[in-house]
């Protein structure tokens, strides 16, 4: 998934949901997201990612796996 401003969209949405984690571009053009928080907030982020911001194209969300919040930055950040 990729689009202009996508990482910033993810960061802002995750911060509004008070999630820990990060978003980054991958070398193959996809975007990786690691997020931790209450299940209902993770579900809300997932729904937002499926829609994406205006101008973005989201083809699919590939995988989800549990991750400990202590392993992730807080507040949610964009990695470069």
PyMOL CGO cylinders between C-alpha atoms (Angstrom):
from pymol import cmd
from pymol.cgo import CYLINDER

trace = [
    CYLINDER, 0.00, 0.00, 0.00, 1.34, 3.38, -0.86, 0.3, 1, 1, 1, 1, 1, 1,
    CYLINDER, 1.34, 3.38, -0.86, 0.30, 6.86, -1.73, 0.3, 1, 1, 1, 1, 1, 1,
    CYLINDER, 0.30, 6.86, -1.73, 1.31, 10.44, -1.24, 0.3, 1, 1, 1, 1, 1, 1,
    CYLINDER, 1.31, 10.44, -1.24, 1.15, 11.24, 2.48, 0.3, 1, 1, 1, 1, 1, 1,
    CYLINDER, 1.15, 11.24, 2.48, 0.23, 7.71, 3.48, 0.3, 1, 1, 1, 1, 1, 1,
    CYLINDER, 0.23, 7.71, 3.48, 2.81, 7.40, 6.28, 0.3, 1, 1, 1, 1, 1, 1,
    CYLINDER, 2.81, 7.40, 6.28, 1.73, 10.73, 7.76, 0.3, 1, 1, 1, 1, 1, 1,
    CYLINDER, 1.73, 10.73, 7.76, -1.91, 9.67, 7.54, 0.3, 1, 1, 1, 1, 1, 1,
    CYLINDER, -1.91, 9.67, 7.54, -1.06, 6.47, 9.46, 0.3, 1, 1, 1, 1, 1, 1,
    CYLINDER, -1.06, 6.47, 9.46, 0.91, 8.38, 12.08, 0.3, 1, 1, 1, 1, 1, 1,
    CYLINDER, 0.91, 8.38, 12.08, -1.85, 10.89, 12.72, 0.3, 1, 1, 1, 1, 1, 1,
    CYLINDER, -1.85, 10.89, 12.72, -4.58, 8.24, 12.85, 0.3, 1, 1, 1, 1, 1, 1,
    CYLINDER, -4.58, 8.24, 12.85, -2.55, 6.05, 15.22, 0.3, 1, 1, 1, 1, 1, 1,
    CYLINDER, -2.55, 6.05, 15.22, -1.77, 9.02, 17.47, 0.3, 1, 1, 1, 1, 1, 1,
    CYLINDER, -1.77, 9.02, 17.47, -5.47, 9.94, 17.64, 0.3, 1, 1, 1, 1, 1, 1,
    CYLINDER, -5.47, 9.94, 17.64, -6.12, 6.35, 18.71, 0.3, 1, 1, 1, 1, 1, 1,
    CYLINDER, -6.12, 6.35, 18.71, -3.30, 6.62, 21.30, 0.3, 1, 1, 1, 1, 1, 1,
    CYLINDER, -3.30, 6.62, 21.30, -1.38, 3.66, 19.85, 0.3, 1, 1, 1, 1, 1, 1,
    CYLINDER, -1.38, 3.66, 19.85, 2.33, 2.96, 20.19, 0.3, 1, 1, 1, 1, 1, 1,
    CYLINDER, 2.33, 2.96, 20.19, 4.30, 2.03, 17.08, 0.3, 1, 1, 1, 1, 1, 1,
    CYLINDER, 4.30, 2.03, 17.08, 5.77, 3.09, 13.80, 0.3, 1, 1, 1, 1, 1, 1,
    CYLINDER, 5.77, 3.09, 13.80, 5.19, 3.26, 10.04, 0.3, 1, 1, 1, 1, 1, 1,
    CYLINDER, 5.19, 3.26, 10.04, 7.87, 3.07, 7.33, 0.3, 1, 1, 1, 1, 1, 1,
    CYLINDER, 7.87, 3.07, 7.33, 8.34, 2.63, 3.59, 0.3, 1, 1, 1, 1, 1, 1,
    CYLINDER, 8.34, 2.63, 3.59, 9.82, -0.69, 2.51, 0.3, 1, 1, 1, 1, 1, 1,
    CYLINDER, 9.82, -0.69, 2.51, 12.31, -1.05, -0.38, 0.3, 1, 1, 1, 1, 1, 1,
    CYLINDER, 12.31, -1.05, -0.38, 9.70, -2.87, -2.49, 0.3, 1, 1, 1, 1, 1, 1,
    CYLINDER, 9.70, -2.87, -2.49, 7.32, 0.10, -2.34, 0.3, 1, 1, 1, 1, 1, 1,
    CYLINDER, 7.32, 0.10, -2.34, 5.01, -1.26, 0.34, 0.3, 1, 1, 1, 1, 1, 1,
    CYLINDER, 5.01, -1.26, 0.34, 4.42, 0.34, 3.72, 0.3, 1, 1, 1, 1, 1, 1,
    CYLINDER, 4.42, 0.34, 3.72, 5.06, -1.52, 6.99, 0.3, 1, 1, 1, 1, 1, 1,
    CYLINDER, 5.06, -1.52, 6.99, 3.16, -0.64, 10.15, 0.3, 1, 1, 1, 1, 1, 1,
    CYLINDER, 3.16, -0.64, 10.15, 3.76, -1.90, 13.70, 0.3, 1, 1, 1, 1, 1, 1,
    CYLINDER, 3.76, -1.90, 13.70, 1.16, -0.82, 16.25, 0.3, 1, 1, 1, 1, 1, 1,
    CYLINDER, 1.16, -0.82, 16.25, 0.19, -1.84, 19.76, 0.3, 1, 1, 1, 1, 1, 1,
    CYLINDER, 0.19, -1.84, 19.76, -2.76, -0.94, 21.93, 0.3, 1, 1, 1, 1, 1, 1,
    CYLINDER, -2.76, -0.94, 21.93, -6.21, -2.14, 22.88, 0.3, 1, 1, 1, 1, 1, 1,
    CYLINDER, -6.21, -2.14, 22.88, -7.78, -4.51, 20.33, 0.3, 1, 1, 1, 1, 1, 1,
    CYLINDER, -7.78, -4.51, 20.33, -10.64, -2.15, 19.48, 0.3, 1, 1, 1, 1, 1, 1,
    CYLINDER, -10.64, -2.15, 19.48, -8.19, 0.66, 18.68, 0.3, 1, 1, 1, 1, 1, 1,
    CYLINDER, -8.19, 0.66, 18.68, -6.03, -1.66, 16.55, 0.3, 1, 1, 1, 1, 1, 1,
    CYLINDER, -6.03, -1.66, 16.55, -9.21, -2.64, 14.68, 0.3, 1, 1, 1, 1, 1, 1,
    CYLINDER, -9.21, -2.64, 14.68, -10.01, 1.05, 14.13, 0.3, 1, 1, 1, 1, 1, 1,
    CYLINDER, -10.01, 1.05, 14.13, -6.52, 1.65, 12.73, 0.3, 1, 1, 1, 1, 1, 1,
    CYLINDER, -6.52, 1.65, 12.73, -6.88, -1.37, 10.45, 0.3, 1, 1, 1, 1, 1, 1,
    CYLINDER, -6.88, -1.37, 10.45, -10.17, 0.01, 9.09, 0.3, 1, 1, 1, 1, 1, 1,
    CYLINDER, -10.17, 0.01, 9.09, -8.51, 3.39, 8.50, 0.3, 1, 1, 1, 1, 1, 1,
    CYLINDER, -8.51, 3.39, 8.50, -5.60, 1.72, 6.68, 0.3, 1, 1, 1, 1, 1, 1,
    CYLINDER, -5.60, 1.72, 6.68, -7.98, -0.12, 4.37, 0.3, 1, 1, 1, 1, 1, 1,
    CYLINDER, -7.98, -0.12, 4.37, -9.54, 3.20, 3.34, 0.3, 1, 1, 1, 1, 1, 1,
    CYLINDER, -9.54, 3.20, 3.34, -6.34, 5.24, 3.34, 0.3, 1, 1, 1, 1, 1, 1,
    CYLINDER, -6.34, 5.24, 3.34, -6.15, 8.99, 2.82, 0.3, 1, 1, 1, 1, 1, 1,
    CYLINDER, -6.15, 8.99, 2.82, -7.49, 10.75, -0.28, 0.3, 1, 1, 1, 1, 1, 1,
    CYLINDER, -7.49, 10.75, -0.28, -5.23, 9.96, -3.24, 0.3, 1, 1, 1, 1, 1, 1,
    CYLINDER, -5.23, 9.96, -3.24, -3.82, 6.74, -1.80, 0.3, 1, 1, 1, 1, 1, 1,
    CYLINDER, -3.82, 6.74, -1.80, -4.33, 3.29, -3.25, 0.3, 1, 1, 1, 1, 1, 1,
    CYLINDER, -4.33, 3.29, -3.25, -4.52, 0.42, -0.78, 0.3, 1, 1, 1, 1, 1, 1,
    CYLINDER, -4.52, 0.42, -0.78, -4.33, -2.94, -2.52, 0.3, 1, 1, 1, 1, 1, 1,
    CYLINDER, -4.33, -2.94, -2.52, -4.33, -5.18, 0.54, 0.3, 1, 1, 1, 1, 1, 1,
    CYLINDER, -4.33, -5.18, 0.54, -3.30, -5.60, 4.14, 0.3, 1, 1, 1, 1, 1, 1,
    CYLINDER, -3.30, -5.60, 4.14, -1.02, -8.60, 4.22, 0.3, 1, 1, 1, 1, 1, 1,
    CYLINDER, -1.02, -8.60, 4.22, -0.38, -9.71, 7.78, 0.3, 1, 1, 1, 1, 1, 1,
    CYLINDER, -0.38, -9.71, 7.78, -1.12, -8.98, 11.39, 0.3, 1, 1, 1, 1, 1, 1,
    CYLINDER, -1.12, -8.98, 11.39, 0.61, -10.47, 14.38, 0.3, 1, 1, 1, 1, 1, 1,
    CYLINDER, 0.61, -10.47, 14.38, 0.70, -9.65, 18.10, 0.3, 1, 1, 1, 1, 1, 1,
    CYLINDER, 0.70, -9.65, 18.10, 3.42, -7.28, 19.28, 0.3, 1, 1, 1, 1, 1, 1,
    CYLINDER, 3.42, -7.28, 19.28, 4.25, -5.95, 22.74, 0.3, 1, 1, 1, 1, 1, 1,
    CYLINDER, 4.25, -5.95, 22.74, 3.72, -2.22, 23.25, 0.3, 1, 1, 1, 1, 1, 1,
    CYLINDER, 3.72, -2.22, 23.25, 6.94, -2.02, 25.27, 0.3, 1, 1, 1, 1, 1, 1,
    CYLINDER, 6.94, -2.02, 25.27, 8.88, -2.83, 22.08, 0.3, 1, 1, 1, 1, 1, 1,
    CYLINDER, 8.88, -2.83, 22.08, 7.43, 0.12, 20.15, 0.3, 1, 1, 1, 1, 1, 1,
    CYLINDER, 7.43, 0.12, 20.15, 7.96, 3.88, 20.30, 0.3, 1, 1, 1, 1, 1, 1,
    CYLINDER, 7.96, 3.88, 20.30, 5.30, 6.02, 21.93, 0.3, 1, 1, 1, 1, 1, 1,
    CYLINDER, 5.30, 6.02, 21.93, 4.05, 8.32, 20.53, 0.3, 1, 1, 1, 1, 1, 1,
    CYLINDER, 4.05, 8.32, 20.53, 3.57, 6.59, 17.19, 0.3, 1, 1, 1, 1, 1, 1,
    CYLINDER, 3.57, 6.59, 17.19, 6.22, 7.74, 14.73, 0.3, 1, 1, 1, 1, 1, 1,
    CYLINDER, 6.22, 7.74, 14.73, 7.33, 7.66, 11.10, 0.3, 1, 1, 1, 1, 1, 1,
    CYLINDER, 7.33, 7.66, 11.10, 10.61, 5.81, 10.55, 0.3, 1, 1, 1, 1, 1, 1,
    CYLINDER, 10.61, 5.81, 10.55, 12.82, 6.85, 7.66, 0.3, 1, 1, 1, 1, 1, 1,
]
cmd.load_cgo(trace, "trace")
